[in-house]
Amino acid sequence: MNELLDTIVPPFDEPADWDDVLRRARARRAPRRLVLAAVVVGAALVVGPALGVLLTRDTTPRLPADADKRNVVVVVQPLTGRILVQAAPWKGHDGICYLMLSERAGCVPRTPRATLVLTSPITGYTFDERVVSGTALTLAGKRVPLQLVHFPKLAVTFFFRRGRLPLLFKEVALRDAAGHVVVRQVLRR
């Protein structure tokens, strides 16, 4: 076999230059600028689309999908013009779907005395048909009148506090036409 190799590759008697072999075998490094440019381009390709998705998505709560959006009612805070409530009939159910203060949304079945109160600013709804007025009691003991809006088609009454400054409340009382309290809710702090 050595004879065959000797015929293909002629023998040579020069001394080996291992330093030259090792020098040529070393891996060459890419210039720093090229590496930095590749990192920047890679980051732009990965982070750019993700950032675009985050910035274009509207994450604020909306009226639930089960709401009949052809029959939406809206309550606007008179002094600020802020939309406090959006409500609509609940498709296929006896109840309503609501969005209050652009923070809380849901669909609820209609029950004769059901009431929900949210705070800061104070707002809520009741299915109790007897309710015609309401007040909220501040932590300092002052009674503040509530604004009520009744929607006969939905058979629900929404209430909210008029005013721009949020106050801390400890109780909400809703009254009938005779002035008797029909709903009283103590608020947790």
C-alpha positions in Angstrom: 0.0 0.0 0.0 2.9 2.3 0.6 4.1 1.8 -2.9 0.8 3.0 -4.2 0.9 6.1 -2.0 4.5 6.8 -3.1 3.4 6.7 -6.7 0.6 9.2 -6.1 2.4 11.5 -3.7 6.1 11.8 -4.2 8.1 11.5 -1.0 9.7 14.7 0.4 12.4 15.1 2.9 11.8 18.7 4.1 11.4 19.3 7.8 7.8 19.8 9.1 6.7 23.3 9.8 4.1 22.7 12.5 3.9 26.4 13.5 2.8 27.2 10.0 0.2 24.4 10.1 -1.2 25.6 13.5 -1.3 29.2 12.3 -3.3 28.4 9.2 -5.6 26.1 11.2 -6.7 28.8 13.7 -10.3 30.0 13.3 -10.5 33.5 12.0 -12.7 35.8 14.0 -15.3 38.0 12.3 -14.7 41.7 12.8 -16.5 43.2 15.8 -18.5 45.6 13.6 -19.9 42.7 11.6 -20.9 40.8 14.8 -22.5 43.9 16.2 -24.4 44.6 13.0 -25.7 41.0 13.0 -26.9 41.2 16.6 -28.7 44.5 15.9 -30.4 43.1 12.8 -31.4 39.9 14.6 -32.8 41.9 17.5 -34.8 44.1 15.2 -36.2 41.1 13.4 -37.3 39.5 16.7 -38.3 42.4 18.9 -39.9 44.6 16.1 -42.8 42.4 15.3 -43.5 41.6 19.0 -43.5 45.3 19.9 -45.8 46.0 17.0 -48.3 43.5 18.2 -48.2 44.9 21.7 -48.7 48.4 20.6 -51.5 47.7 18.2 -53.6 45.5 20.4 -56.4 47.3 22.4 -56.5 45.6 25.8 -59.2 47.7 27.3 -62.3 45.7 28.3 -65.2 45.7 25.9 -68.9 44.9 26.0 -69.0 41.0 26.1 -69.5 39.2 22.8 -72.9 37.8 24.0 -74.3 41.3 24.2 -76.9 42.3 21.6 -74.9 45.2 20.2 -77.8 46.5 18.1 -79.5 47.6 21.3 -76.7 49.3 23.3 -77.5 52.0 25.9 -74.9 54.4 27.2 -74.6 56.4 30.4 -72.2 59.4 30.2 -70.9 61.3 33.3 -72.4 64.8 32.7 -69.5 66.9 34.0 -66.6 65.0 32.4 -68.2 63.4 29.4 -66.7 60.1 30.4 -68.6 56.9 29.4 -69.6 55.3 32.7 -71.8 52.5 31.4 -72.6 50.6 28.3 -75.3 48.0 28.5 -77.2 45.7 26.1 -79.6 42.8 26.3 -77.9 39.4 26.8 -78.4 37.3 23.6 -80.5 34.2 24.3 -80.9 35.0 28.1 -83.1 37.1 30.3 -80.5 39.5 31.5 -78.0 42.2 30.5 -74.4 42.5 29.4 -72.6 45.6 30.7 -69.3 47.4 30.7 -68.8 49.8 33.6 -66.1 52.4 33.9 -64.2 50.7 31.0 -62.9 48.3 33.7 -65.5 45.7 34.5 -67.6 43.8 32.0 -69.9 40.8 32.2 -73.3 39.4 31.6 -75.8 38.8 34.4 -79.2 37.1 34.6 -82.1 39.3 35.6 -83.1 38.7 39.2 -85.7 40.8 41.0 -83.4 42.3 43.7 -79.8 41.9 42.2 -77.6 45.0 42.8 -73.9 45.6 42.0 -71.9 48.6 43.3 -68.4 49.6 42.1 -66.3 52.2 43.7 -63.8 54.9 42.6 -65.9 56.5 41.1 -69.0 55.0 42.6 -71.3 53.4 40.1 -73.5 50.3 39.8 -76.8 48.8 38.7 -79.9 47.3 40.2 -82.8 45.2 38.9 -85.0 46.3 41.8 -87.8 48.2 40.2 -88.7 50.0 43.4 -85.5 52.1 43.4 -86.0 55.7 42.4 -83.2 57.5 44.4 -80.0 56.8 46.1 -77.3 58.2 48.3 -73.7 57.3 49.2 -72.3 57.8 52.7 -68.7 59.1 52.7 -66.1 58.0 55.3 -66.6 61.5 56.9 -70.3 60.8 57.3 -71.6 63.1 54.6 -74.5 61.8 52.4 -73.9 62.4 48.7 -76.8 62.0 46.2 -76.5 59.5 43.4 -77.6 60.1 39.8 -80.0 57.3 38.6 -80.7 56.4 35.0 -83.5 53.8 34.4 -83.7 51.8 31.1 -87.3 50.4 30.9 -86.4 48.1 27.9 -83.6 46.5 29.9 -85.5 46.7 33.2 -82.4 47.9 34.9 -81.4 51.1 36.8 -77.8 52.3 36.7 -76.5 54.8 39.3 -73.4 56.9 39.7 -72.1 59.8 41.6 -72.0 63.2 40.0 -68.7 65.0 40.4 -65.1 65.0 39.3 -63.3 64.1 42.4 -63.3 60.5 43.7 -64.4 60.2 47.3 -64.1 57.3 49.7 -67.5 55.8 50.6 -68.5 53.4 53.2 -72.2 52.7 52.2 -74.7 53.0 49.4 -78.4 53.3 50.1 -81.1 53.0 47.4 -84.6 54.2 48.2 -88.1 53.7 46.9 -90.6 56.5 46.1 -91.6 56.7 49.7 -88.0 57.3 50.8 -87.6 53.9 52.4 -84.3 52.1 52.0 -84.8 49.1 49.8 -81.1 48.3 49.1 -78.2 49.0 51.5 -74.7 47.9 50.7 -71.7 48.4 53.0 -68.6 48.9 50.9 -65.3 47.2 51.7 -62.1 49.2 51.8 
